[in-house]
């Protein structure tokens, strides 16, 4: 089944910056924050939240095609 969908806008800056070395750097830094030298988790799971970013945009809305 086919349907008409809205195009998702992607800012040029996000597209340019999304490369393997940058993603690896992000996760390496996240690991340093979340775990100590022995691999024990410093931040408890109860303190990790999923935040909805609706309403915050860094790119223009493209509308429907």
Legacy VTK file of the C-alpha trace (Angstrom):
# vtk DataFile Version 3.0
C-alpha trace
ASCII
DATASET POLYDATA
POINTS 65 float
0.000 0.000 0.000
1.316 3.456 -0.918
0.589 6.632 0.975
1.456 10.324 0.711
3.892 11.280 3.438
5.424 14.553 4.541
9.079 14.962 3.656
11.362 15.109 6.663
13.600 18.146 6.625
17.257 17.630 7.511
19.507 20.586 8.100
22.640 20.649 5.972
24.745 21.015 9.130
23.370 17.770 10.587
23.959 15.921 7.330
27.564 17.141 7.080
28.448 16.442 10.706
26.980 12.915 10.880
30.125 10.907 10.237
31.567 7.835 11.929
34.449 9.612 13.789
32.064 12.195 15.284
29.561 9.529 16.351
32.360 7.460 17.916
33.652 10.527 19.775
30.152 11.192 21.149
29.744 7.639 22.450
33.281 7.567 23.878
32.550 10.734 25.852
29.168 9.386 26.942
30.857 6.220 28.206
33.318 8.319 30.269
30.388 10.114 31.895
28.305 7.022 32.585
30.940 4.513 33.801
33.921 4.607 36.149
37.360 3.111 35.378
36.256 -0.358 36.500
33.184 -0.386 34.253
30.679 0.221 37.041
27.746 2.418 36.022
27.925 5.787 37.814
24.567 7.164 36.717
21.661 4.939 37.793
19.168 3.891 35.112
16.418 5.723 37.035
18.201 9.006 36.263
18.226 8.499 32.475
15.304 10.123 30.663
14.067 10.101 27.082
13.185 13.682 26.180
10.747 14.564 23.415
12.216 17.310 21.247
8.914 18.275 19.621
8.721 22.002 19.159
12.479 22.492 18.863
13.677 22.691 15.302
17.014 23.429 13.678
15.780 23.128 10.108
12.931 24.381 7.983
9.741 22.424 7.389
9.614 21.144 3.806
5.884 20.309 3.678
4.365 17.535 1.567
5.678 16.502 -1.828
LINES 1 66
65 0 1 2 3 4 5 6 7 8 9 10 11 12 13 14 15 16 17 18 19 20 21 22 23 24 25 26 27 28 29 30 31 32 33 34 35 36 37 38 39 40 41 42 43 44 45 46 47 48 49 50 51 52 53 54 55 56 57 58 59 60 61 62 63 64
